[in-house]
Amino acid sequence: MDWRSLDEQYIVSTYKRLPIAIAKGEGNYLYDTNGKSYLDLFTGLAVNVLGHSHPRVLRALHEQGDLFLHISNVFLNQPAIRLAQRLVENTIAGKVFFTNSGAEATESAIKLIHKWTKTDGAGREGIVVLRNSFHGRTLGAVRLTRQAHVYQDFPQPAFPVYELDAEDTEGLRAICREAKPAAVLMEPVLGSGGVVPLTESFLREVETICREEGMLFAMDEIQTGMGRTGKLFAYQHAGVTPDLILFAKGVGGGLPLGGVIAGTKLMNQFKPGDHGTTFAPSPLSAALGNAVMDELLDPDFSSSVAEVIEYLWSGLEDLRSRLPEQLQALRGKGMMVGIPLSVTPEEASRLQSNLLEEGILVDVTQKTIVRLLPPLTLTKEDVDHFLAVFARQLKTSSPAQEA
């Protein structure tokens, strides 16, 4: 079966696909239709935080599947109520609004912030976001996404957006002197923007400015959440308290699920009829979300993840010391790694293809940055396997020539 030709014939080409058709996933590996295995350091773009076919997730899938798959939001949804309670109890006081995706979470955040300006934030309007950030592709979300190739010339909603450089607190104060934005929305680690972590001091200073100015402080944890950086949500490393948390990707155990955790300032802004969705929260997705939470909140699992994170970064640092021309920097947090390469975009793409040939799946973002989003179930043996193959491939690549 020529899956590539059929894909090109019948599916709209919004993604450049890797040339393999996946037949199954098991543990930290994917298997193509020819039976070849691949160490999955891509995880469906940070979705499969527990790898593939995790026993807890499969058990929840079968148990909930035997009951019902969809009931509509006019009924009480027990798996969703339990998941919302656990999310709130492990983050900030508030309430959860569930969505089907990260982009929908961003749309919900925009509407919540706007409604807040009509009640407690009178005179304030618009949202501050970071340059090169990514918050989604729907029209409201793309208005906040600060990457030209993403927002292009699509129609844009009229609310103000203020662009700020990462770590520029003086720039934020200048925006506040010239305008009255309603909120600051940031990814704790700029994912699509190159895996750039914000410093904890910057997050704390932004929170302080938000409190002084009467703005909302919002964290986009769609990619960084669900244990990705070593804590349930990345903002927790800095000890700050957001008013709004956006989440998605890893929360649904592989099924579509997202949402916002609205703090006390926002949790009662939505009234019946103000917002909604047919499918979210899917009882099945919520049941899988509870299975994910079971694992993430297990102290033994958290300890194991922390140990492998340390092992991974130690191995990467050792590799960088041995190959300084190819690896000039490493950045990221936890199981979210950005490896800027001293190569051309064409060479980075070729490296990705070569790794694919050797059974390693990685992403490339910003054209020359290898992005690793491993499952939290990654083992030290997996790390050793990746580093050995990666080192071998790097040695065959040459640094980009000076212009």
Secondary structure by P-SEA (a helix, b strand, c coil): caaaaaaaacccccccccccccccccccccccccccccccccccccccccccccaaaaaaaaaaaacccccccccccaaaaaaaaaaaaacccbbbbbcccaaaaaaaaaaaaaaaaacccccbbbbbbcccccccccaaaaaacccccccccccccccbbbbbccccaaaaaaaaaacccccccccccccccccccccaaaaaaaaaaaaaabbbbbbccccccccccccccccccccccccbbbbcccccccccbbbbbcccccccccccccccccccccaaaaaaaaaaaaaaacaaaaaaaaaaaaaaaaaaaaaaaacccccccccccccbbbbbbcccaaaaaaaaaaaaaacbbbbbcccccccccccccccaaaaaaaaaaaaaaaaaccccccc
